[in-house]
Amino acid sequence: MHKAADRIRNVALVGHRGTGKTSLHEALLFAAGNVNRLGSVVDGTTVSDSEEDEKQRQMSISAALASFEWMDRKVNLIDTPGEPSFVADALGSLRVCESAVFVVNAVMGVEVSTTRLWQRANELDIARLIFVNMLDRERADFFRTLESLKQAFGNHVVATEIPIGSEHEVRGLIDLVDMKAYEYDGGGAASEMPIPDELEPQAQEYREKLMDEVAENSDALMERYLEGEEISHDEIVEALKEGTNHGQIFPVTCGVATRPLGADRLLDAIVDDLPSPVKHGALDLGEVTLEADEGKDVYAYVFKTRADPFAGRINLFRVYQGTLKQDSQLLNTRAHAKERIGQLLTFEGRDTKHVQDFGAGDIGGVAKLKETKAGDWLAARDEPIVMPQIKLPAPVMAFSIEPKTKGDEDKVFTALRRLQEEDPTIDLHRDDQTGEQIVAGLSQVHVEVVVDRLKSRFGAEVTLKPPRVPYQETIRKPAKAHGRHKKQTGGRGQFGDCHIEIEPHGEDFEFVNAIKGGVIPTSFIPAVQKGVVEAMQQGAVAGYPVKGVRVRLFDGQYHTVDSSEMAFKIAGSLAMKQALEQAGAVLLEPIMLVSISVPEASVGDVIGDLNSRRGRPLGMEPAGGMTEVKAEVPMAEMLSYAPDLRSLTGGQGEYTMEFVRYEEVPAHLAQKVVDEARSEGEPVKA
């Protein structure tokens, strides 16, 4: 039997890479009795990092859902990746949860991804609780970390626990709400103990800070608090819960996930202080408002698709309204297609179990839907509803991808499409000019993971190369040329003859028929044009496509018997090749408009680096605590920009780029491009 919506807590574990989210996920499952042995990231034995590449890299790549019960509440806990390359899963998980637990490293404090994800959680208006992890590390300092949290996220960040001991001597924690101390053994079991005398003043100090924050959140309590009246324990608990539910208080808890110290207290905080789907309110989607009412029509949102070569697609969904039942039929509102809901799945520890239904507010999985993928709605009727889009970072690290085995093109492309369903930040396209299949991601690691998964999941092996810059060619002066194709064989011959002149013509191509007196019959004119266009696919400088030319066909000859379309096409091609040789052909390169978001302190370094890349800075403006620098930079200089920007900005810089126009390549660089094109020994195809 499913849980009622007010007994459900949907929680995303988020934070910077390396803060111990996966270890905390494991610790919470262990504390809840969902697993009987505490797994380890180092040993590759955790529940949520189940993929081989996650074990090898010792980091989460995909979001992982686990469901368990604590104090008669169902907790749907999603472990999300902290590596920015896989941020799509973290953002998708935040979208469907009412709450997030931000995991922070007690040595490093607030890091880049923590700040970015906090801003996204703010936009989505979800409740937040903070867990300061890794208190047992050298140089770990809870109070320094608490200060960095306050500086980053404001004074509503307030400790509800403080640790007993520090670094490797940390042994327990003090609950500032109950004013009780707990000591932990090595296996995560807690026993109550008196508050150590030396910590009593500190505990009182932080208890008062908590009381100030809690009282400030309630006018009735504030008045009594200022008058020195005693406020009951239950009133404190209720005010803390209300403040946390509405994003007005951000409680800070602490512990050591790997021991696991404090995991049981965090579970209490999750069910006591964080909101249920009912408490968080209805989802307003324009004309449709969805309520966590299991008696109404079903609306479920698919937030993650996992491509499995054996089980097919597994879709994770959140039921926003109604009850989603096994063996029912629902409509995919994007594809306008009926989907049969077969096996419903819940993920409990290492086990996947089948269930009969999921009620409003719940999160689960379903296998083998035909049309459905992440971002789709499954509904009782075909309503035109759309979830507000989360802005995903644009892919910036591109590679040309080729199958290792000839004939595997379709297999590779199909597998890439499946992986793209799983991760929408993967860009996949064919470059029309170079003919290359391009795969782009948010970083080199991102693209390497795609390649690993192609091999491990789909048996498709590929090689990566930097993509070729789609250079073009144009002309700088007019030229005339004569093309004649004459071939006499035993039978009928071939004859075509044409005179053309060419001149620069902006960015466009224009073909002008200036034939007078029928010296070339009208029926053969398109063939000449076809030959001209064919010759323009490989220019005279380095074999790149030619743009920006007006071609005027003004004279020619034909033979009543031997002339044919083929002969005139060849004549047109010969004339164009000859004309291009004489017309001062030059090489053009694509110029990109680059928008770079960087910390204020890095602006000078970033602009200096752009200048070294032949960039032209266009200006800068403040944007959300960062500075946005805009510049025009040749594409050839941006192919390996991502790692360089990361090192210039301490991992905080992000950029997007879009094509603006073509410009002439400076003469001293053009020769290098020509030499490279010739050394490749193959003409550039359009």
GIGIPE-V579340 format. One record per backbone hydrogen bond with DSSP energy under -0.5 kcal/mol. NH is the residue of the N-H (numbers start at 1). CO is the residue of the C=O. If there is no record, write none. Layout:
NH|CO / NH|CO
//
This chain:
7|4 / 8|5 / 9|74 / 11|9 / 11|76 / 12|99 / 13|78 / 14|12 / 14|101 / 17|82 / 19|16 / 24|20 / 25|21 / 26|22 / 27|23 / 28|24 / 29|25 / 30|26 / 31|27 / 32|28 / 33|30 / 34|29 / 35|29 / 39|37 / 44|40 / 44|41 / 45|40 / 46|40 / 50|48 / 55|51 / 56|52 / 57|53 / 58|54 / 59|54 / 64|79 / 66|77 / 67|347 / 68|75 / 70|73 / 73|70 / 74|7 / 75|68 / 75|73 / 76|9 / 76|74 / 77|66 / 77|75 / 78|11 / 78|76 / 79|64 / 79|77 / 80|13 / 80|78 / 86|83 / 87|84 / 89|86 / 90|86 / 91|87 / 92|88 / 93|89 / 94|90 / 95|91 / 96|92 / 96|93 / 97|93 / 97|94 / 98|10 / 99|10 / 100|127 / 101|12 / 102|100 / 102|129 / 103|14 / 103|101 / 104|102 / 104|131 / 105|109 / 106|133 / 109|105 / 115|111 / 116|112 / 117|113 / 118|114 / 119|115 / 120|116 / 121|117 / 122|118 / 123|119 / 124|120 / 125|121 / 125|122 / 126|121 / 127|98 / 129|100 / 130|251 / 131|102 / 132|130 / 132|253 / 133|104 / 133|131 / 135|255 / 137|134 / 140|137 / 141|106 / 145|141 / 146|142 / 147|143 / 148|144 / 149|145 / 150|146 / 151|147 / 152|148 / 153|149 / 154|150 / 157|154 / 158|156 / 158|250 / 160|252 / 161|252 / 162|174 / 164|172 / 165|163 / 167|135 / 169|166 / 170|167 / 171|164 / 172|164 / 173|182 / 174|162 / 175|173 / 175|180 / 176|160 / 176|174 / 177|160 / 179|175 / 180|175 / 181|193 / 182|173 / 183|191 / 184|171 / 185|189 / 188|185 / 191|183 / 193|181 / 199|196 / 200|196 / 200|197 / 201|197 / 203|199 / 204|200 / 205|201 / 206|202 / 207|203 / 208|204 / 209|205 / 210|206 / 211|207 / 212|208 / 213|209 / 214|210 / 215|211 / 216|212 / 217|213 / 217|214 / 218|215 / 222|215 / 222|218 / 223|219 / 224|220 / 225|221 / 226|222 / 227|223 / 228|225 / 229|224 / 232|230 / 236|232 / 237|233 / 238|234 / 239|235 / 240|236 / 241|237 / 242|238 / 243|239 / 244|240 / 245|241 / 246|242 / 247|244 / 248|243 / 249|243 / 250|156 / 251|249 / 252|158 / 253|130 / 253|251 / 255|132 / 256|261 / 259|256 / 260|256 / 261|256 / 262|260 / 266|262 / 267|263 / 268|264 / 269|265 / 270|266 / 271|267 / 272|268 / 273|269 / 274|269 / 274|270 / 277|5 / 280|276 / 281|277 / 281|278 / 283|290 / 284|282 / 285|283 / 285|288 / 287|285 / 288|285 / 290|283 / 293|291 / 294|292 / 296|293 / 299|321 / 300|378 / 301|318 / 302|376 / 303|301 / 303|316 / 304|316 / 306|314 / 307|305 / 308|306 / 308|312 / 312|308 / 314|306 / 315|313 / 315|366 / 316|304 / 317|364 / 318|301 / 319|362 / 320|299 / 320|318 / 321|299 / 322|293 / 324|358 / 325|323 / 326|356 / 327|341 / 327|342 / 328|325 / 328|341 / 330|339 / 331|379 / 332|337 / 333|331 / 333|377 / 336|332 / 337|332 / 339|330 / 341|328 / 341|339 / 342|340 / 344|355 / 345|365 / 346|353 / 348|346 / 348|351 / 349|347 / 351|348 / 353|346 / 353|351 / 355|344 / 358|324 / 361|319 / 362|359 / 364|317 / 365|345 / 366|315 / 367|343 / 368|313 / 375|302 / 376|373 / 378|300 / 379|331 / 379|377 / 380|298 / 383|381 / 385|383 / 391|389 / 392|390 / 396|441 / 397|441 / 398|396 / 399|439 / 400|465 / 401|437 / 402|463 / 404|461 / 405|461 / 406|404 / 408|405 / 412|408 / 413|409 / 414|410 / 415|411 / 416|412 / 417|413 / 418|414 / 419|415 / 420|416 / 421|417 / 422|418 / 423|419 / 426|423 / 427|440 / 429|438 / 431|429 / 431|436 / 432|430 / 435|431 / 438|429 / 438|436 / 439|399 / 440|427 / 441|397 / 447|443 / 448|444 / 449|445 / 450|446 / 451|447 / 452|448 / 453|449 / 454|450 / 455|451 / 456|452 / 457|453 / 458|453 / 458|454 / 459|455 / 460|454 / 461|459 / 463|402 / 465|400 / 467|398 / 471|469 / 472|588 / 473|545 / 474|586 / 476|583 / 477|583 / 479|502 / 481|500 / 483|498 / 485|496 / 486|484 / 487|494 / 489|487 / 494|487 / 495|562 / 496|485 / 497|557 / 498|483 / 499|555 / 500|481 / 501|552 / 502|479 / 503|550 / 505|548 / 508|505 / 510|549 / 512|510 / 512|551 / 513|511 / 514|512 / 514|553 / 519|516 / 524|521 / 525|521 / 525|522 / 526|522 / 528|524 / 529|525 / 530|526 / 531|527 / 532|528 / 533|529 / 534|530 / 535|531 / 536|532 / 537|534 / 538|535 / 539|544 / 543|539 / 546|536 / 547|473 / 548|507 / 549|508 / 550|503 / 551|510 / 551|549 / 552|501 / 553|512 / 553|551 / 554|499 / 554|552 / 555|499 / 557|497 / 563|559 / 564|495 / 568|564 / 569|565 / 570|566 / 571|567 / 572|568 / 573|569 / 574|570 / 575|571 / 576|572 / 577|573 / 578|574 / 579|575 / 580|576 / 581|577 / 582|578 / 582|579 / 583|579 / 583|580 / 585|580 / 586|474 / 588|472 / 589|663 / 591|661 / 592|633 / 593|658 / 594|592 / 594|631 / 595|656 / 596|594 / 596|629 / 597|654 / 598|596 / 598|627 / 602|599 / 603|599 / 603|600 / 606|602 / 607|603 / 608|604 / 609|605 / 610|606 / 611|607 / 612|608 / 613|609 / 613|610 / 614|611 / 615|610 / 616|632 / 617|615 / 618|630 / 619|630 / 621|628 / 623|626 / 626|623 / 627|598 / 628|621 / 629|596 / 629|627 / 630|619 / 631|594 / 632|616 / 633|592 / 633|631 / 635|590 / 637|634 / 638|635 / 641|638 / 644|640 / 645|641 / 646|642 / 647|643 / 648|644 / 649|645 / 651|646 / 652|649 / 654|597 / 656|595 / 658|593 / 660|591 / 661|591 / 663|589 / 665|587 / 669|666 / 670|666 / 671|667 / 673|669 / 674|670 / 675|671 / 676|672 / 677|673 / 678|674 / 679|675 / 680|676 / 681|677 / 681|678 / 682|677 / 684|543 / 685|683
//
